Amino acid sequence: MTAGDPARGAWRAWDEAAARLDRRFDGHFLRATFGYRQPLALQRGVPARLRRPYTVPIAVTDWGPRDAPVLLCGGGVANTAMRFAFLAADLSRAGVRVVCIDWPGRGASGWLADKREYRRETHVELLRQLIEHLGAPVAVLGSSMGGSAGIELAARHPALVERLVLNDVGPHIPRARRARRAEALARHYVFHSPADLVRRTGAAQKHDGPVSEEVRRFIAHHQTRWSDEEAGRIYRHDPRAMLAYRDEAAVGVDQWDDWARVRCPVLLLHGMASDALTAGTIARMQRSRDITVVHLPDTGHTPVLADRHQTEFIGAWLKGACAAPCECSLPHAPVRRLDVHLEG
């Protein structure tokens, strides 16, 4: 954006406010890059003459003490690592190391070579490689798509996952819900003014739970970037990843076989207004094994996890303070504001 660009004035105040929000987290985490190696086995849809192993840089935010137990966080289909900033900041002060990733084709991570490689198998392999790089078993937290990857990872590589937190996702997601979301994500949006961005992201985040406008602005800032070519902000992802998700969303998610093989402790966070995690799915999950279920009122798919009651409960559960599986509802904490100190 040049000084003479007419869009500059419309965006200046928004950019300055977003920068102030970002500064609240200065010094609280490190940015790093992990080299994910895409194996030939995950390039099955690619013509044989074009297949070759290659490395994709994966953007990572790393919070908390280096020698502390690790919680590895992966978000939804269009999320970035900074969506977990509030959870990570709270848990890192409580002595947990929180490692958050931008999935391939999202945020600051590199893109995959072919649309057909954007699939759950790739996400599971990425988590496997990263955990082995970290050098020890970890707890895994997955929101939506990240939770689906977490379930498969825990089923296929049980020695790598000590605990599993599923943020409003289970082994089944209805096809209609996925298809509706996929159609919206597959469109290309250009936001020519902050008002355009507020309308679109406000609609997208309306089910995320009670959060302040500052938190919504923070999330929108990290999900989008300025495009000189389009004279506006656009989503910070590879459009092919969204098209691949639309293709995949033609069927519902069915991971019941994987779920039957998960052996680690599980915490299930349920947005009570969710259309992705249904009562029937929760009941079937509970019939197969004991899990801890926390219902979050006035919240749909997916909770932001900026609420301090939620982050405190997750921290306590990770440390084993909830000795036996239970089921409860969790009231909301006062809405978090970012116009005060991060710890306020």
C-alpha positions in Angstrom: 0.0 0.0 0.0 1.6 3.3 -1.1 1.1 6.6 0.5 -0.9 7.8 -2.4 -3.2 4.8 -2.5 -6.8 5.9 -1.8 -7.3 2.7 0.2 -4.6 3.8 2.6 -6.7 6.3 4.6 -9.6 3.8 5.0 -7.2 1.2 6.4 -4.7 3.3 8.4 -6.7 3.3 11.6 -7.5 -0.3 11.3 -3.9 -1.3 10.7 -2.7 0.8 13.7 -5.3 -0.8 16.0 -4.3 -4.3 14.8 -0.6 -3.4 15.5 -1.5 -2.3 19.0 -3.2 -5.6 19.6 -0.2 -7.6 18.3 2.1 -5.7 20.6 0.2 -7.1 23.6 1.9 -10.4 22.8 5.4 -9.0 22.2 8.0 -11.1 24.1 5.5 -13.8 25.0 6.4 -16.3 22.2 8.9 -17.1 19.5 8.3 -17.5 15.8 9.9 -20.4 14.1 9.8 -22.5 11.0 9.6 -26.3 10.8 10.6 -28.1 7.6 7.8 -30.5 6.8 8.8 -33.2 4.3 6.0 -34.3 2.0 6.5 -38.0 1.2 5.8 -39.7 -2.1 3.1 -41.8 -0.4 0.9 -38.7 0.0 1.2 -37.7 -3.6 -1.0 -40.5 -5.0 -3.2 -38.2 -6.9 -0.3 -36.6 -8.7 1.0 -38.0 -12.1 3.9 -40.3 -11.4 6.3 -38.2 -13.5 5.7 -35.1 -11.3 6.0 -36.9 -7.9 9.1 -36.1 -5.8 9.6 -35.5 -2.1 9.8 -31.9 -1.2 10.0 -29.7 1.9 7.3 -27.2 3.0 8.2 -24.5 5.6 5.6 -24.6 8.4 5.2 -21.5 10.5 5.2 -22.2 14.2 4.5 -20.0 17.3 6.3 -21.3 20.4 5.1 -20.2 23.9 6.3 -20.9 27.4 9.3 -22.7 29.0 11.3 -24.8 26.6 11.6 -27.7 29.1 7.9 -27.8 30.0 5.3 -30.4 28.9 4.1 -29.5 25.3 0.6 -28.8 24.0 0.6 -28.9 20.2 -2.3 -26.9 18.7 -3.8 -27.1 15.2 -6.7 -25.1 14.1 -9.6 -25.3 11.6 -9.6 -25.3 7.8 -9.0 -21.5 7.6 -7.4 -20.7 10.9 -3.9 -19.5 11.7 -1.7 -20.3 14.7 -2.4 -16.9 16.2 -6.0 -17.9 16.8 -4.6 -19.8 19.8 -2.7 -16.8 21.2 -5.0 -16.3 24.1 -5.0 -19.9 25.2 -1.2 -20.1 24.6 -0.5 -16.9 26.6 -2.6 -18.2 29.6 -1.1 -21.7 29.6 2.5 -20.6 29.1 2.2 -18.5 32.3 0.9 -21.7 34.0 4.0 -23.6 33.0 2.9 -25.3 29.7 4.9 -25.0 26.5 2.3 -24.4 23.7 3.4 -24.9 20.1 0.9 -23.7 17.5 1.1 -24.2 13.7 -0.2 -22.7 10.5 -1.3 -25.6 8.4 0.2 -25.9 4.9 -1.4 -23.3 2.7 -2.5 -21.1 5.6 -1.0 -18.1 7.3 2.8 -17.9 7.0 3.3 -21.5 6.0 4.3 -22.7 2.6 1.9 -24.2 0.0 1.7 -27.8 -1.1 2.6 -28.5 -4.7 -0.8 -29.9 -5.7 -4.3 -29.3 -4.6 -4.9 -33.1 -4.2 -2.3 -33.1 -1.4 -4.4 -30.9 0.9 -6.0 -33.7 2.9 -6.2 -35.1 6.4 -3.4 -37.7 5.7 -1.0 -34.8 5.1 -2.0 -33.0 8.3 -1.5 -36.2 10.3 1.9 -36.8 8.8 2.9 -33.2 9.6 1.9 -33.6 13.2 3.8 -36.9 13.4 7.0 -35.3 12.0 6.7 -32.2 14.2 6.2 -34.3 17.4 9.2 -36.4 16.5 11.2 -33.2 15.9 10.1 -32.0 19.4 11.6 -35.2 20.8 8.9 -36.4 23.2 5.2 -37.3 23.3 2.9 -34.3 23.6 -0.7 -33.3 24.3 -2.6 -32.4 21.2 -5.4 -29.8 20.9 -7.3 -29.7 17.6 -10.1 -27.3 16.6 -12.5 -28.7 13.9 -10.2 -29.9 11.1 -7.3 -30.0 13.5 -9.3 -32.2 15.8 -10.0 -34.6 13.0 -6.3 -34.9 12.4 -5.7 -35.3 16.1 -8.1 -38.3 16.3 -6.3 -40.1 13.5 -2.9 -39.3 14.9 -3.8 -40.6 18.3 -5.2 -43.8 16.7 -2.3 -44.5 14.4 0.6 -43.2 16.6 -0.6 -43.7 20.2 3.0 -43.4 21.6 3.2 -39.8 20.4 0.0 -38.5 22.0 -0.3 -38.3 25.8 -3.6 -36.4 25.9 -6.1 -35.2 23.3 -8.2 -32.0 23.5 -11.0 -31.9 20.8 -12.4 -28.4 20.4 -16.0 -28.9 19.2 -15.2 -31.9 16.9 -15.8 -35.6 17.1 -15.5 -38.6 14.9 -18.6 -37.5 12.9 -19.3 -34.2 11.2 -22.6 -34.0 9.2 -22.1 -33.7 5.4 -24.6 -30.8 5.2 -22.7 -28.7 7.7 -19.3 -29.3 5.9 -20.7 -28.6 2.5 -22.3 -25.3 3.6 -19.0 -24.1 5.2 -17.0 -25.3 2.2 -19.0 -23.3 -0.3 -18.3 -20.2 1.7 -14.6 -20.9 2.1 -14.1 -21.7 -1.6 -15.1 -18.2 -2.7 -12.5 -15.5 -3.2 -13.1 -12.4 -1.0 -11.5 -9.0 -1.4 -12.1 -6.6 1.5 -11.8 -3.1 0.2 -12.6 -1.4 3.5 -12.6 -2.3 7.2 -16.4 -2.3 7.1 -16.3 -5.0 4.5 -14.0 -7.1 6.6 -16.1 -6.5 9.8 -19.3 -7.7 8.0 -17.7 -10.8 6.6 -15.7 -11.9 9.6 -18.5 -11.0 11.9 -20.7 -13.4 10.0 -18.0 -16.1 10.0 -17.3 -15.7 13.7 -20.9 -15.3 15.0 -20.9 -18.8 16.5 -17.4 -18.6 18.1 -18.8 -17.5 21.4 -19.0 -14.3 23.4 -15.7 -12.5 22.6 -14.8 -8.8 22.5 -14.5 -6.8 19.3 -10.8 -6.5 20.0 -10.4 -10.3 19.9 -12.4 -10.5 16.7 -10.2 -7.8 15.1 -7.1 -9.7 16.2 -8.3 -12.9 14.6 -9.4 -11.1 11.4 -6.0 -9.4 11.2 -4.1 -12.7 11.3 -6.5 -14.4 8.9 -6.0 -11.8 6.2 -3.2 -9.8 4.4 -3.0 -6.8 2.2 -2.9 -7.4 -1.6 -1.5 -4.6 -3.7 -2.8 -6.4 -6.8 -6.4 -6.4 -5.5 -6.2 -3.1 -3.5 -7.7 -4.8 -0.4 -7.2 -7.4 2.2 -7.6 -11.1 1.2 -7.6 -14.3 3.3 -4.1 -15.5 4.1 -4.4 -19.0 2.5 -3.8 -20.9 -0.7 -7.1 -20.9 -2.6 -6.4 -24.4 -3.7 -6.6 -25.6 -0.1 -10.1 -24.2 0.2 -11.1 -25.8 -3.2 -9.7 -29.1 -1.9 -11.8 -28.8 1.2 -14.9 -28.2 -0.9 -14.2 -31.4 -2.8 -13.6 -33.3 0.4 -16.8 -31.9 2.0 -19.0 -33.7 -0.4 -19.2 -36.4 2.2 -19.4 -36.3 6.0 -16.6 -37.1 8.4 -16.7 -40.7 9.6 -13.8 -41.6 12.0 -15.4 -44.1 14.3 -12.9 -46.8 13.5 -10.1 -44.3 14.5 -12.0 -43.3 17.6 -12.2 -46.9 18.7 -8.4 -47.1 18.7 -7.8 -43.9 20.7 -6.5 -44.8 24.2 -5.2 -41.6 25.7 -7.3 -39.3 28.0 -9.7 -37.1 26.0 -11.2 -33.7 26.8 -14.1 -32.8 24.5 -15.2 -29.1 24.4 -18.7 -28.7 23.1 -20.2 -25.5 21.9 -23.8 -26.0 22.8 -25.0 -24.2 19.7 -22.7 -26.2 17.4 -24.0 -27.8 14.2 -20.8 -29.7 13.8 -20.7 -31.7 17.1 -24.1 -33.1 17.7 -25.7 -34.6 20.8 -25.8 -38.0 19.1 -22.1 -37.9 18.3 -21.2 -37.0 21.9 -23.4 -39.8 23.3 -21.8 -42.4 21.0 -18.3 -41.2 22.0 -19.2 -41.6 25.6 -20.7 -45.1 25.1 -17.4 -46.3 23.7 -15.1 -44.9 26.5 -14.9 -42.5 29.4 -14.1 -39.0 28.4 -14.3 -35.5 29.9 -17.0 -33.4 28.3 -17.3 -29.7 28.9 -20.4 -27.9 27.5 -19.9 -24.2 26.6 -23.2 -22.1 26.5 -23.9 -19.5 23.9 -21.2 -20.9 21.7 -21.2 -22.8 18.4 -18.5 -24.1 16.1 -15.8 -23.4 17.0 -14.9 -21.8 20.4 -12.1 -19.2 20.2 -10.7 -20.4 23.6 -10.1 -16.8 24.6 -12.3 -17.2 27.7 -10.3 -17.5 30.9 -12.6 -20.1 32.4 -12.0 -22.3 29.4 -8.2 -21.8 29.3 -8.0 -22.4 33.1 -10.0 -25.7 32.7 -7.8 -26.9 29.9 -4.7 -26.1 31.9 -6.0 -28.0 34.9 -7.0 -31.0 32.8 -3.6 -31.1 31.1 -2.0 -31.3 34.5 -4.2 -34.1 35.7 -6.2 -32.0 38.2 -9.4 -33.5 36.9 -8.7 -37.0 38.1 -11.8 -38.8 36.8 -13.7 -38.2 33.5 -16.7 -35.9 34.1 -19.4 -33.9 32.2 -20.1 -30.3 33.1 -21.1 -26.9 31.8 -18.7 -24.1 32.1 -20.0 -20.5 32.6 -18.3 -17.7 30.7 -15.7 -15.5 32.3 -15.9 -11.7 31.8 -15.2 -10.9 28.2 -11.4 -10.5 27.6 -10.4 -7.1 26.4 -7.0 -6.3 24.8 -7.1 -2.6 25.6 -5.6 -3.5 29.0 -2.4 -5.4 29.8 -2.2 -9.0 28.5 -2.5 -10.4 32.0 -5.5 -8.2 32.9 
